[in-house]
Amino acid sequence: MARLDGVFFSKTLSRPVHFVAVLSNDNAGPIDQNPSYKRPAKNVYLFHGYSGCDTDWPSNVALGDLANRFNVNFFMPNGDNSFYLNNNATGYRYASYVGEEFVEYTRKTFGLSDKREDTFVGGLSMGGFGALHTGLMFNDTFSKVIALSSALIQGMIKVLSPEMNNPMANYDYYRWTFGDPKDFETSENNPEYLVKKLIEEKKQFPDIYMACGTEDFLIEPNRQFHAFLEENKVPVTFVTGPGIHDFNFWRKYLEEGLKWALE
């Protein structure tokens, strides 16, 4: 396992950006009996949650062990509190950054496969929303989505008003991040709209894995989005189990999600 902390200039965001990479390229253990090394390495773009950063995953999960066992490379961008969306108000285009520029940069820099079947996206909480949104928006790039405890708050955004009282952030933040609520139903910031658009255009979907703890405050929005996908006949694997909104749950289900993705 190798861990690298990097900085490069993002043309999409017009500033230097930080990222962390955890690679399986120097596995010191025996690999001749490991079937994961009989195929090309898979590359997972892994997103942090709200108020987090690119070091959250490697600081809380033994990604090196997972990388070596499964022959997987992990790439963690810093998405700030953007929900990994393009923002017309600021010109910051986080969706384009994580779905296009960051993928292209890492492929070129680390000599990665450019094949869809070797490229996955995952995340937790805000990053779970981002993983679903990115996988749907850039469906030709990503073949698998691993979305954990996803902050699927599109229902709240649709009815957003200045009088709302939300403990996480205020009205101005949500409007700034997601755009005008009256336009959200048909906005590319809305994952439900992206699902309907892919169906209408008869485009391929990424395979989707969702997991959420039964004691997590986001369990109901996850159940609702799972039901929405099933109603629209979009294949999805949805797993629940005991757990709250923390890394005890995410450690377990990142590994379970990887096993699902690598079957």
Backbone torsions as a table, in degrees:
resi	resn	phi	psi	omega
1	MET	NA	138.4	173.0
2	ALA	-126.6	135.8	174.1
3	ARG	-113.3	132.4	179.2
4	LEU	-128.4	134.5	173.7
5	ASP	-107.5	119.2	-171.9
6	GLY	-123.1	161.0	174.7
7	VAL	-139.0	133.6	171.2
8	PHE	-146.3	165.7	-178.6
9	PHE	-88.5	120.6	179.3
10	SER	-90.8	120.8	174.4
11	LYS	-70.3	-31.7	-179.1
12	THR	-66.1	-39.6	-177.8
13	LEU	-100.9	-6.0	177.2
14	SER	59.0	41.9	178.5
15	ARG	-168.5	164.0	173.3
16	PRO	-65.8	143.6	179.7
17	VAL	-128.2	148.6	179.9
18	HIS	-104.4	148.5	174.9
19	PHE	-152.9	162.4	174.3
20	VAL	-123.4	137.9	175.4
21	ALA	-121.5	135.2	172.3
22	VAL	-122.1	116.9	-168.8
23	LEU	-115.2	152.4	178.3
24	SER	-99.2	18.7	-168.4
25	ASN	-82.2	-5.0	177.6
26	ASP	-133.3	47.5	180.0
27	ASN	-64.2	119.3	-177.9
28	ALA	-86.4	-9.5	-177.6
29	GLY	-85.5	172.2	177.7
30	PRO	-69.2	126.7	-177.2
31	ILE	-117.6	-5.5	-175.5
32	ASP	-67.3	-24.2	179.0
33	GLN	-99.0	2.2	-177.8
34	ASN	-95.5	113.6	-177.1
35	PRO	-63.0	-20.2	-179.6
36	SER	-65.2	-20.8	-179.2
37	TYR	-95.5	7.3	174.1
38	LYS	-92.6	3.8	177.5
39	ARG	-135.1	165.6	177.3
40	PRO	-62.2	153.1	176.2
41	ALA	-62.4	142.9	173.0
42	LYS	-93.1	150.0	-175.0
43	ASN	-121.3	120.4	-174.3
44	VAL	-113.4	122.3	175.7
45	TYR	-95.4	114.8	-165.5
46	LEU	-116.6	121.5	-171.3
47	PHE	-103.3	140.9	176.3
48	HIS	-83.4	175.2	-179.1
49	GLY	-97.4	-178.1	179.2
50	TYR	-59.7	135.6	-177.8
51	SER	69.6	11.8	178.0
52	GLY	-102.3	-166.7	178.3
53	CYS	-157.5	-176.1	-173.3
54	ASP	-66.0	-16.6	-179.4
55	THR	-90.8	-5.3	-175.0
56	ASP	-60.4	-50.1	-178.3
57	TRP	-62.1	-54.1	-178.7
58	PRO	-66.4	-21.0	178.2
59	SER	-79.3	-21.4	-172.4
60	ASN	-119.0	-10.4	-177.4
61	VAL	-132.6	141.1	179.1
62	ALA	-77.7	70.6	-176.8
63	LEU	-63.9	-31.5	178.9
64	GLY	-61.7	-40.4	177.4
65	ASP	-64.3	-44.2	178.2
66	LEU	-64.1	-41.4	179.5
67	ALA	-59.5	-45.1	-178.0
68	ASN	-71.6	-39.2	-178.2
69	ARG	-69.8	-39.2	-172.1
70	PHE	-107.0	1.6	-177.0
71	ASN	54.4	59.2	-177.4
72	VAL	-128.3	140.4	171.5
73	ASN	-104.6	137.0	179.2
74	PHE	-112.2	138.1	177.8
75	PHE	-130.7	119.4	-175.7
76	MET	-112.8	107.0	174.8
77	PRO	-83.3	163.0	171.7
78	ASN	-95.4	113.8	-177.8
79	GLY	-101.4	8.0	-176.3
80	ASP	50.2	-142.0	177.1
81	ASN	-108.4	39.2	-169.0
82	SER	-85.8	-10.9	-169.0
83	PHE	58.9	15.9	177.5
84	TYR	59.0	42.2	-178.4
85	LEU	-117.4	154.4	169.8
86	ASN	-75.4	138.0	-173.8
87	ASN	-120.9	109.0	-179.0
88	ASN	-67.0	-29.9	-175.9
89	ALA	-68.2	-35.1	-176.5
90	THR	-107.2	-19.5	-172.8
91	GLY	85.0	-6.0	175.0
92	TYR	-71.4	125.2	-173.8
93	ARG	-117.1	75.4	-175.7
94	TYR	-68.0	-35.2	177.6
95	ALA	-61.2	-46.0	178.8
96	SER	-66.6	-33.6	179.2
97	TYR	-65.1	-54.5	-174.9
98	VAL	-76.9	-27.9	-176.6
99	GLY	-89.4	-18.5	-177.9
100	GLU	-128.9	-67.9	-170.7
101	GLU	-62.2	-46.6	-177.3
102	PHE	-65.2	-39.4	176.9
103	VAL	-62.7	-47.7	-179.7
104	GLU	-62.5	-40.8	-179.6
105	TYR	-63.6	-47.4	-177.8
106	THR	-68.7	-36.9	177.2
107	ARG	-60.8	-44.3	-179.1
108	LYS	-70.2	-44.0	-174.6
109	THR	-70.4	-40.0	-174.3
110	PHE	-106.6	5.2	177.5
111	GLY	64.2	43.2	-175.7
112	LEU	-83.5	162.0	171.4
113	SER	-62.8	141.3	176.0
114	ASP	-102.4	15.8	-177.9
115	LYS	-86.2	141.5	179.0
116	ARG	-58.2	-41.0	-176.3
117	GLU	-68.2	-12.8	178.8
118	ASP	-102.2	6.6	-171.6
119	THR	-124.0	116.6	-178.0
120	PHE	-119.3	162.3	174.6
121	VAL	-137.4	140.6	-179.2
122	GLY	-149.0	170.1	178.9
123	GLY	178.8	170.3	179.1
124	LEU	-121.9	141.8	175.6
125	SER	55.4	-117.8	174.9
126	MET	-54.8	-36.9	178.3
127	GLY	-70.8	-25.9	173.2
128	GLY	-68.2	-42.7	171.9
129	PHE	-57.5	-46.9	-178.8
130	GLY	-61.8	-38.3	179.6
131	ALA	-65.1	-44.7	177.7
132	LEU	-63.4	-46.4	-179.5
133	HIS	-62.3	-44.5	-178.1
134	THR	-66.7	-42.9	179.0
135	GLY	-63.1	-35.4	178.7
136	LEU	-76.5	-39.9	-176.7
137	MET	-73.3	-35.1	-179.3
138	PHE	-117.3	56.2	-174.2
139	ASN	-66.6	-19.5	176.8
140	ASP	-80.3	-13.8	-178.9
141	THR	-96.5	-41.8	-172.0
142	PHE	-108.8	131.3	179.9
143	SER	-97.8	-21.3	-176.7
144	LYS	-135.4	144.4	175.2
145	VAL	-125.6	128.8	175.3
146	ILE	-117.9	102.9	-172.1
147	ALA	-113.3	114.5	-173.7
148	LEU	-111.2	126.9	176.8
149	SER	47.8	47.6	-168.5
150	SER	-67.3	136.8	178.0
151	ALA	-81.2	72.9	-176.8
152	LEU	-86.1	76.1	-171.7
153	ILE	-99.2	19.4	-177.8
154	GLN	-60.8	-30.4	176.5
155	GLY	-62.2	-39.5	177.4
156	MET	-68.1	-40.5	-177.2
157	ILE	-63.4	-35.1	-179.0
158	LYS	-62.3	-27.7	-177.7
159	VAL	-114.5	21.6	-176.6
160	LEU	-61.6	139.0	176.9
161	SER	-146.6	157.2	179.8
162	PRO	-60.4	-21.1	-177.8
163	GLU	-84.0	-4.8	-175.5
164	MET	-62.7	149.1	177.6
165	ASN	-121.7	104.6	-175.6
166	ASN	-123.9	129.3	-176.0
167	PRO	-71.0	-19.2	-176.7
168	MET	-83.4	-44.3	-175.6
169	ALA	-161.9	167.9	-176.5
170	ASN	-94.5	176.5	-178.0
171	TYR	-56.8	-45.2	-176.6
172	ASP	-59.7	-39.1	178.2
173	TYR	-62.6	-49.2	-177.1
174	TYR	-64.8	-40.1	178.6
175	ARG	-66.2	-40.5	178.6
176	TRP	-63.7	-38.0	-175.8
177	THR	-79.8	-44.8	-171.8
178	PHE	-100.9	-11.7	-177.1
179	GLY	93.0	-178.2	-177.8
180	ASP	-62.1	124.6	-178.2
181	PRO	-56.0	-32.0	-177.6
182	LYS	-69.0	-18.2	178.9
183	ASP	-102.0	-1.0	-169.4
184	PHE	-68.9	-31.8	-176.9
185	GLU	-54.9	-38.1	-178.9
186	THR	-114.2	32.3	179.3
187	SER	-99.1	146.0	175.6
188	GLU	-69.8	-7.8	172.2
189	ASN	-77.6	-10.4	-178.2
190	ASN	-97.3	112.7	-178.7
191	PRO	-62.0	-28.5	177.8
192	GLU	-65.9	-38.6	176.6
193	TYR	-63.9	-41.0	179.4
194	LEU	-62.8	-38.3	176.9
195	VAL	-60.7	-49.4	-179.2
196	LYS	-63.3	-36.4	179.5
197	LYS	-66.0	-42.6	178.5
198	LEU	-64.3	-38.6	177.5
199	ILE	-64.2	-47.4	-179.2
200	GLU	-60.8	-39.6	-178.2
201	GLU	-86.7	-0.4	179.1
202	LYS	56.7	43.9	179.6
203	LYS	-95.2	160.4	179.5
204	GLN	-76.0	144.0	175.5
205	PHE	-97.0	149.3	165.8
206	PRO	-71.0	154.6	171.5
207	ASP	-70.7	135.9	-172.2
208	ILE	-118.7	129.7	173.0
209	TYR	-120.5	123.5	177.5
210	MET	-120.8	140.1	175.3
211	ALA	-141.5	142.2	178.8
212	CYS	-154.1	140.7	179.0
213	GLY	-71.0	144.7	-177.2
214	THR	-70.1	-18.5	176.3
215	GLU	-101.8	7.0	-179.9
216	ASP	-75.4	139.9	179.8
217	PHE	-67.5	-11.4	179.0
218	LEU	-101.7	12.0	-176.6
219	ILE	-63.1	-41.0	-177.2
220	GLU	-67.4	-45.9	174.8
221	PRO	-58.6	-33.0	177.0
222	ASN	-69.5	-41.1	176.2
223	ARG	-62.8	-39.5	-179.4
224	GLN	-66.6	-41.2	179.7
225	PHE	-70.4	-36.4	174.7
226	HIS	-59.5	-44.4	178.4
227	ALA	-63.5	-39.7	178.0
228	PHE	-60.9	-43.8	178.8
229	LEU	-63.6	-44.0	-179.9
230	GLU	-64.7	-40.2	178.3
231	GLU	-60.8	-32.1	179.7
232	ASN	-95.9	12.6	174.7
233	LYS	59.5	36.0	174.9
234	VAL	-95.1	120.0	-179.1
235	PRO	-60.7	132.5	-178.9
236	VAL	-152.6	141.8	171.1
237	THR	-105.5	119.9	-177.9
238	PHE	-120.4	123.0	-175.6
239	VAL	-122.9	134.3	172.5
240	THR	-123.5	158.5	178.3
241	GLY	-169.1	169.1	179.8
242	PRO	-57.5	134.3	178.4
243	GLY	158.2	155.8	175.8
244	ILE	-111.1	-164.9	-174.5
245	HIS	-88.9	74.0	-177.2
246	ASP	-154.1	175.1	-174.8
247	PHE	-72.6	-16.0	173.2
248	ASN	-61.0	-41.7	177.0
249	PHE	-73.1	-45.1	-173.9
250	TRP	-68.5	-33.1	175.5
251	ARG	-59.4	-48.9	-177.6
252	LYS	-63.8	-46.0	-171.4
253	TYR	-86.5	-14.5	167.2
254	LEU	-65.4	-46.0	178.2
255	GLU	-62.4	-44.1	178.3
256	GLU	-62.7	-39.5	178.3
257	GLY	-65.4	-38.5	176.0
258	LEU	-63.1	-43.8	178.9
259	LYS	-60.0	-43.9	176.1
260	TRP	-57.8	-47.9	-175.5
261	ALA	-66.3	-29.2	-175.0
262	LEU	-94.0	-1.4	179.1
263	GLU	-60.3	NA	NA
